[in-house]
């Protein structure tokens, strides 16, 4: 009887996860199958990873990863998947083999390693020093892995590494390289493409990669020349309606994921937007990027231009340009690129505290076991308690810089540094 009741409870939890407001669809328990996990917000409710580590302490394994990539790993069906751009031997600087790798999470051993696209020097532009040729994070769904290398191509792979389809239908000229990770609906892979010559959001059919719809961005305001952005879209469900919320330069737009129709937009002055929106308390939280960085809390129930009617609160103090926000309960935490950490009331924007942590930050934070982990570009991870009172708990240093967001695998972190992949978990010495 006890076992039966436990099974019923587990089933109810899974159903609740799929029906949870704020997401179109959740990943299966224990999977971290897209950028920032199954809730797309970096929250690992049941995980208990270690609070402290070094390059040797609490390291289960460490393996070298050929090439370079700042995409985050994902964990799906007891496998780790990640992408990398490997320079071609004897080739020109931008001649890259764009690859997808599958690793065993118990040992770190490579299960398979497949070239998905061959990038040539004359077919790509320069990237920023903080970027890579493999920055968008893969997403897994229904026994498939969906890969996006920006304008260099998108693809669908089986869990065994077979390329099911690939396409280069999304053409534009990226500024500083690619960065936006895809999201998956029941029938489409949706990507934001905001380059120098074209800015649009597109949906690819997940069965064959054909273009389902493509929506050009709204015009930028007069006198605002910058049009590029790198932000990953966010899927939400509100008032019986699915929305894909995609920040661009100078405005954020909510689209119908089925048709690409624009539902609402909010204007701002900002470009090169990176932080992915987060959702909670009936609000979608958006950072406006470089230029005039602000954090906007938007009621997503509007239609048309909702700039003057649906911004519920905003702040301009120490707003991040690159790391995404962290929503835990009623509090919003955010780390500026220059190391200023802030906690505010997520419903009102009222500040609880603000502390200068130091360092430079690009990776997004992760929450687990009452703690928030903030990895710096130098490889130091600052751990603070999730609380309305500031409390720093630990600082952990690895030997290389970190630009990729942590991935959670049970009670472990999968951490990507410049050349290595670590599995970090509590170990009894």
Secondary structure, 3 states (H helix, E strand, C coil): CHHHHHHHHHHHHHHHHHHCCCCCCCCCCCCECCCCCCCCCCEECCCCCCCCCCCCCCEEEEEECCCECCCCCEEECCEEEEEEEEECCCCCCCCEEEEEEEECCCCCCEEEEEEEEEECHHHCCCCCCCCCCCCCCCEEECCEEEEECHHHCEEEEECCCCEEEEECCCCCCCCCCCCCCCEECCCEEEEEEECCCCEEEEEEECCCCCEEEEEECCCCCCCCCCCCCCCCCEEEEECCEEEEEEEECCEEEEECCCCCCEEEEEECCEECCCCCCEEECCEEEEECCEECCCEEEECCCCCEECCCCCEEEEECCCCCCCCCCEEECCEEEEECCCCEEEEEECCCCCEEEEEECCCCCCCCCEEECCEEEEECCCCEEEEEECCCCCCEEEEEECCCCCCCCCEEECCEEEEECCCEEEEECCCCC
